[in-house]
Amino acid sequence: MCWFSFILAVSLGYDELAPVYEELYGAEQYKKNLAASSALKGLPVVLDAGCGTGILSEFLGGSYYVCLDSSRGMLEVFRARRRCFCDAVQADMQLPPFRELAFDGVACVTAVHEAPGALGVLAGLVKAEGVLVVSVKERLLPGGLEVPGWLVLEGVVESSGDAVYFYRRRGPT
């Protein structure tokens, strides 16, 4: 299957799931997003790649929050439920419509397995000394995470079956 067909299939699947996503996965996702927010809260500008219904926005307080997802249905649920200082952007996380070094923090919670090649792209969006938080179900990404050498791992915690990795960007700016 070509990349575009795969992304379209994933997006359409999540479009169908969107209205009941939080009912099915909400408790699990709230825990993971709370863990991710521990490194992101208070940062001026935060991108949530593969944001789904935007659960992370509930934990970020005054941060400007950008919700990026390829699923129109998920973004519609986000817009209907969340009230925040934010924007919703429909795009593939492997081709985000943002310039490099645009965000103080980037999160990708239980989404990188859908686009493992996106991790390097997302890392490039993080400003110098900024934070990248990635959660992954190891069974869905058996090869592990491939991260650029200028990301320094600062910690890993377990949350609802995911490993949540906390990185700090060092190096190229």
Backbone as numpy.savetxt, mean C-alpha at the origin, in Angstrom:
# Nx Ny Nz CAx CAy CAz Cx Cy Cz
-0.49 -15.20 -19.50 -1.35 -14.02 -19.50 -0.45 -12.78 -19.50
-0.76 -11.84 -20.36 0.04 -10.62 -20.42 -0.25 -9.74 -19.19
0.68 -8.83 -18.92 0.60 -7.97 -17.74 -0.72 -7.20 -17.69
-1.12 -6.59 -18.81 -2.35 -5.79 -18.82 -3.56 -6.66 -18.50
-3.64 -7.84 -19.11 -4.77 -8.74 -18.85 -4.81 -9.16 -17.39
-3.63 -9.40 -16.82 -3.56 -9.79 -15.41 -4.08 -8.66 -14.51
-3.61 -7.45 -14.74 -4.04 -6.30 -13.93 -5.54 -6.08 -14.08
-6.05 -6.20 -15.29 -7.49 -6.04 -15.52 -8.28 -7.10 -14.77
-7.82 -8.34 -14.83 -8.51 -9.43 -14.13 -8.51 -9.20 -12.62
-7.37 -8.79 -12.07 -7.28 -8.52 -10.63 -8.23 -7.38 -10.26
-8.20 -6.31 -11.05 -9.06 -5.14 -10.76 -10.54 -5.51 -10.79
-10.94 -6.27 -11.79 -12.35 -6.66 -11.90 -12.76 -7.57 -10.75
-11.86 -8.44 -10.33 -12.14 -9.30 -9.17 -12.37 -8.48 -7.91
-11.53 -7.48 -7.70 -11.69 -6.62 -6.52 -12.90 -5.70 -6.65
-13.26 -5.33 -7.88 -14.49 -4.54 -8.08 -15.70 -5.30 -7.54
-15.75 -6.59 -7.83 -16.87 -7.42 -7.36 -16.85 -7.60 -5.85
-15.66 -7.70 -5.28 -15.49 -7.94 -3.85 -15.69 -6.67 -3.01
-15.50 -5.51 -3.61 -15.46 -4.24 -2.88 -16.62 -4.01 -1.91
-17.87 -4.23 -2.31 -18.97 -3.92 -1.38 -18.95 -4.73 -0.08
-18.34 -5.91 -0.11 -18.33 -6.77 1.09 -16.92 -6.99 1.63
-15.94 -6.30 1.08 -14.54 -6.53 1.46 -14.31 -6.37 2.96
-14.77 -5.28 3.53 -14.52 -5.05 4.95 -15.29 -6.02 5.83
-16.46 -6.44 5.38 -17.22 -7.44 6.13 -16.44 -8.76 6.18
-15.78 -9.11 5.07 -15.04 -10.37 5.00 -13.65 -10.28 5.63
-12.94 -9.18 5.38 -11.53 -9.08 5.76 -11.21 -7.91 6.68
-12.22 -7.16 7.08 -11.99 -5.93 7.84 -11.18 -6.09 9.10
-11.52 -7.06 9.95 -10.80 -7.21 11.22 -9.33 -7.47 10.99
-9.03 -8.35 10.06 -7.64 -8.67 9.73 -6.92 -7.45 9.16
-7.57 -6.74 8.24 -6.95 -5.59 7.60 -6.77 -4.41 8.56
-7.71 -4.22 9.48 -7.55 -3.15 10.47 -6.29 -3.36 11.29
-6.02 -4.59 11.70 -4.82 -4.88 12.51 -3.55 -4.59 11.73
-3.50 -5.01 10.48 -2.30 -4.78 9.66 -2.09 -3.30 9.39
-3.17 -2.59 9.09 -3.05 -1.16 8.83 -2.68 -0.38 10.08
-3.16 -0.81 11.23 -2.76 -0.18 12.48 -1.26 -0.37 12.70
-0.76 -1.58 12.44 0.68 -1.84 12.56 1.46 -0.94 11.60
1.01 -0.85 10.35 1.69 -0.01 9.36 1.69 1.45 9.77
0.60 1.90 10.35 0.47 3.31 10.71 1.45 3.74 11.79
1.97 2.79 12.55 2.91 3.15 13.63 4.14 3.86 13.09
4.52 3.58 11.84 5.68 4.24 11.24 5.30 5.40 10.33
4.02 5.56 10.05 3.58 6.56 9.07 2.84 7.74 9.69
2.24 7.54 10.85 1.45 8.59 11.48 2.32 9.81 11.74
1.80 10.96 11.37 2.53 12.21 11.57 3.37 12.63 10.38
3.56 11.74 9.40 4.29 12.14 8.20 3.39 13.04 7.36
3.97 14.05 6.71 3.13 15.01 5.98 2.33 14.40 4.82
2.98 13.56 3.98 2.33 13.03 2.78 2.57 11.52 2.70
1.47 10.74 2.67 1.56 9.28 2.68 0.79 8.70 1.50
1.43 7.78 0.78 0.78 7.02 -0.29 0.45 5.63 0.24
-0.77 5.19 -0.02 -1.20 3.84 0.30 -1.44 3.12 -1.02
-0.46 2.32 -1.45 -0.51 1.63 -2.74 -1.26 0.31 -2.59
-2.29 0.13 -3.40 -3.16 -1.02 -3.23 -4.05 -0.80 -2.02
-4.55 0.42 -1.90 -5.24 0.89 -0.69 -6.56 0.21 -0.42
-7.16 -0.40 -1.43 -8.46 -1.02 -1.21 -9.48 0.00 -0.76
-10.11 -0.25 0.38 -11.14 0.65 0.89 -10.58 1.78 1.75
-9.25 1.89 1.82 -8.63 3.02 2.50 -8.60 2.93 4.01
-8.55 1.73 4.55 -8.56 1.55 6.01 -7.42 2.32 6.67
-6.25 2.35 6.04 -5.09 3.03 6.63 -5.39 4.50 6.95
-6.23 5.13 6.15 -6.53 6.55 6.36 -7.10 6.83 7.74
-7.75 5.85 8.34 -8.35 6.04 9.66 -7.31 6.21 10.76
-6.07 5.82 10.49 -5.03 5.84 11.52 -4.00 6.94 11.34
-4.13 7.76 10.30 -3.06 8.70 9.98 -3.28 10.12 10.46
-4.41 10.42 11.02 -4.61 11.76 11.57 -4.45 12.84 10.52
-3.53 13.76 10.73 -3.38 14.93 9.88 -2.55 14.74 8.63
-2.09 13.55 8.35 -1.31 13.33 7.13 -2.19 13.53 5.90
-1.59 14.08 4.83 -2.27 14.09 3.54 -2.12 12.68 2.99
-3.24 12.04 2.69 -3.29 10.62 2.35 -3.70 10.46 0.90
-2.92 9.67 0.14 -3.24 9.36 -1.24 -3.52 7.86 -1.33
-4.74 7.54 -1.75 -5.22 6.16 -1.86 -5.09 5.74 -3.33
-4.18 4.82 -3.63 -3.92 4.37 -4.99 -4.38 2.92 -5.13
-5.27 2.66 -6.08 -5.73 1.30 -6.31 -6.15 1.16 -7.76
-6.01 -0.04 -8.31 -6.45 -0.27 -9.69 -7.94 -0.58 -9.77
-8.56 -0.87 -8.64 -9.97 -1.24 -8.62 -10.88 -0.03 -8.42
-11.69 0.23 -9.41 -12.65 1.33 -9.31 -13.64 1.07 -8.16
-14.07 -0.18 -8.01 -15.01 -0.53 -6.95 -14.46 -0.25 -5.57
-13.21 -0.60 -5.33 -12.59 -0.34 -4.02 -12.52 1.16 -3.77
-12.15 1.93 -4.78 -12.06 3.38 -4.60 -13.43 4.01 -4.37
-14.46 3.46 -4.98 -15.82 3.97 -4.73 -16.22 3.74 -3.27
-15.88 2.57 -2.73 -16.16 2.30 -1.31 -15.35 3.27 -0.45
-14.08 3.47 -0.78 -13.24 4.41 -0.04 -13.87 5.80 -0.01
-14.28 6.30 -1.16 -14.86 7.65 -1.24 -16.14 7.75 -0.43
-16.93 6.68 -0.40 -18.20 6.71 0.32 -18.03 6.62 1.83
-16.98 5.95 2.30 -16.84 5.67 3.74 -15.85 6.55 4.48
-14.85 7.03 3.82 -13.76 7.72 4.52 -13.90 9.22 4.42
-13.55 9.86 5.50 -13.50 11.32 5.54 -12.10 11.69 6.01
-11.31 12.22 5.10 -9.93 12.53 5.46 -9.40 13.61 4.52
-8.21 14.08 4.83 -7.47 15.00 3.98 -6.79 14.10 2.95
-7.47 13.87 1.80 -7.01 12.78 0.94 -7.42 12.95 -0.52
-6.83 12.10 -1.33 -7.21 11.93 -2.73 -7.24 10.44 -3.04
-8.08 10.06 -4.00 -8.14 8.69 -4.48 -7.70 8.68 -5.94
-6.80 7.76 -6.28 -6.24 7.69 -7.63 -6.37 6.27 -8.14
-6.99 6.11 -9.32 -7.09 4.78 -9.91 -5.93 4.59 -10.87
-5.04 3.66 -10.52 -3.88 3.35 -11.35 -3.25 2.06 -10.84
-2.42 1.49 -11.67 -1.67 0.30 -11.30 -0.45 0.72 -10.49
-0.18 0.04 -9.40 0.96 0.43 -8.56 2.30 0.20 -9.24
2.33 -0.56 -10.34 3.57 -0.73 -11.08 3.86 0.45 -12.00
2.84 1.26 -12.27 2.97 2.46 -13.09 2.26 3.63 -12.42
2.69 4.01 -11.23 1.98 5.08 -10.51 2.19 6.43 -11.19
1.17 7.26 -11.20 1.26 8.56 -11.87 1.86 9.65 -10.99
2.99 9.33 -10.35 3.63 10.28 -9.43 5.11 10.37 -9.77
5.69 11.51 -9.46 7.13 11.67 -9.67 7.89 10.94 -8.55
9.13 10.63 -8.81 9.96 10.00 -7.79 10.14 10.94 -6.61
10.38 10.35 -5.44 10.66 11.09 -4.20 9.50 12.00 -3.80
8.27 11.61 -4.11 7.11 12.47 -3.86 6.48 12.30 -2.48
6.79 11.20 -1.78 6.07 10.89 -0.54 7.01 10.72 0.65
6.56 11.18 1.80 7.31 10.98 3.04 7.19 9.54 3.51
6.10 8.91 3.18 5.88 7.51 3.53 5.03 6.82 2.49
5.31 5.55 2.27 4.54 4.72 1.35 4.20 3.43 2.06
2.93 3.03 1.97 2.49 1.75 2.52 1.96 0.88 1.40
2.17 -0.42 1.55 1.58 -1.40 0.63 1.18 -2.59 1.50
-0.07 -2.59 1.94 -0.55 -3.57 2.92 -1.31 -4.69 2.19
-0.75 -5.88 2.26 -1.34 -7.09 1.67 -1.71 -6.88 0.20
-0.83 -6.24 -0.55 -1.11 -6.01 -1.97 0.07 -6.32 -2.87
1.29 -6.34 -2.34 2.47 -6.48 -3.19 2.52 -7.85 -3.88
1.87 -8.85 -3.33 1.85 -10.16 -3.99 1.10 -10.11 -5.32
0.22 -9.13 -5.49 -0.50 -8.96 -6.76 0.40 -8.35 -7.83
1.46 -7.67 -7.41 2.37 -7.00 -8.34 3.77 -6.94 -7.74
4.45 -8.11 -7.62 5.75 -8.13 -6.94 6.79 -7.19 -7.56
6.66 -6.89 -8.85 7.59 -5.97 -9.49 7.41 -4.53 -9.06
6.34 -4.25 -8.35 6.05 -2.87 -7.96 6.90 -2.37 -6.80
7.50 -3.26 -6.05 8.20 -2.83 -4.84 9.32 -1.83 -5.13
10.11 -2.07 -6.16 11.16 -1.13 -6.53 10.60 0.21 -6.97
9.49 0.17 -7.70 8.83 1.41 -8.14 8.33 2.19 -6.94
7.67 1.51 -6.01 7.15 2.18 -4.82 8.28 2.75 -3.97
9.37 2.01 -3.86 10.52 2.49 -3.09 11.06 3.79 -3.68
11.00 3.92 -5.00 11.47 5.13 -5.67 10.61 6.35 -5.40
9.40 6.15 -4.90 8.51 7.26 -4.58 8.77 7.85 -3.21
9.57 7.15 -2.40 9.83 7.56 -1.01 10.97 8.58 -0.98
10.74 9.70 -0.30 11.77 10.72 -0.13 12.94 10.17 0.70
14.09 10.83 0.59 15.24 10.47 1.42 14.84 10.51 2.89
15.23 9.51 3.62 14.92 9.32 5.04 13.44 9.01 5.27
12.69 8.80 4.19 11.28 8.44 4.31 11.11 6.97 4.64
9.86 6.57 4.78 9.51 5.24 5.27 8.72 4.47 4.21
9.06 3.20 4.05 8.28 2.27 3.24 7.84 1.13 4.15
6.53 0.88 4.19 5.99 -0.22 4.99 5.29 -1.18 4.04
5.69 -2.45 4.11 5.13 -3.47 3.23 4.69 -4.64 4.07
3.43 -5.06 3.90 3.00 -6.29 4.56 2.74 -7.33 3.49
3.10 -8.57 3.81 2.96 -9.63 2.82 2.68 -10.95 3.52
1.79 -11.71 2.92 1.59 -13.09 3.34 2.69 -13.89 2.65
3.61 -14.42 3.42 4.77 -15.10 2.85 4.36 -16.21 1.89
3.24 -16.90 2.17 2.80 -17.99 1.30 2.38 -17.49 -0.08
2.01 -16.22 -0.19 1.61 -15.65 -1.48 2.79 -15.09 -2.26
3.93 -14.95 -1.61 5.13 -14.44 -2.26 6.30 -15.31 -1.83
6.31 -16.57 -2.30 7.29 -17.54 -1.80 8.75 -17.16 -2.06
9.00 -16.33 -3.06 10.36 -15.90 -3.35 10.85 -14.80 -2.43
9.98 -14.28 -1.59 10.35 -13.19 -0.69 10.33 -11.85 -1.40
10.67 -10.82 -0.65 10.69 -9.46 -1.18 12.05 -9.14 -1.77
12.06 -8.52 -2.94 13.30 -8.02 -3.53 13.27 -6.51 -3.38
14.13 -5.99 -2.51 14.12 -4.55 -2.24 15.43 -3.93 -2.70
15.38 -2.67 -3.14 16.61 -1.98 -3.53 17.57 -1.89 -2.35
18.86 -1.90 -2.64 19.88 -1.87 -1.59 19.88 -0.62 -0.75
19.30 0.46 -1.23 19.28 1.71 -0.46 18.12 1.79 0.50
17.34 0.71 0.62 16.34 0.62 1.67 16.93 -0.17 2.83
16.84 0.39 4.02 17.38 -0.27 5.21 16.21 -0.83 6.02
16.26 -2.12 6.28 15.21 -2.75 7.09 15.36 -2.30 8.53
14.31 -1.71 9.08 14.35 -1.23 10.46 13.57 -2.13 11.41
12.75 -3.01 10.88 12.00 -3.91 11.75 10.99 -4.73 10.99
10.56 -5.81 11.63 9.53 -6.69 11.08 8.63 -7.10 12.24
7.33 -7.03 12.03 6.38 -7.53 13.03 5.40 -8.45 12.31
4.76 -9.30 13.06 3.71 -10.17 12.52 2.37 -9.56 12.88
1.47 -9.54 11.91 0.12 -9.04 12.17 -0.87 -9.80 11.30
-1.77 -10.51 11.93 -2.84 -11.25 11.23 -2.32 -12.11 10.09
-1.22 -12.80 10.33 -0.69 -13.72 9.33 0.24 -13.09 8.32
0.43 -11.79 8.36 1.37 -11.12 7.46 2.64 -10.77 8.21
3.74 -10.73 7.47 4.95 -10.10 7.97 4.87 -8.64 7.52
5.03 -7.71 8.46 4.99 -6.28 8.14 6.42 -5.77 8.25
6.98 -5.34 7.11 8.37 -4.88 7.03 8.40 -3.36 7.06
9.32 -2.82 7.85 9.49 -1.37 7.96 10.88 -1.01 7.43
10.91 -0.21 6.36 12.17 0.21 5.74 12.32 1.72 5.84
13.59 2.16 5.84 13.92 3.59 5.77 14.75 3.77 4.51
14.45 4.82 3.75 15.21 5.08 2.52 16.51 5.80 2.85
17.58 5.21 2.43 18.91 5.82 2.51 19.44 5.89 1.08
20.40 6.72 0.84 21.05 6.69 -0.46 20.46 7.66 -1.45
20.25 7.19 -2.70 19.95 8.11 -3.81 18.73 8.99 -3.53
18.91 10.25 -3.87 17.81 11.20 -3.71 17.60 11.95 -5.00
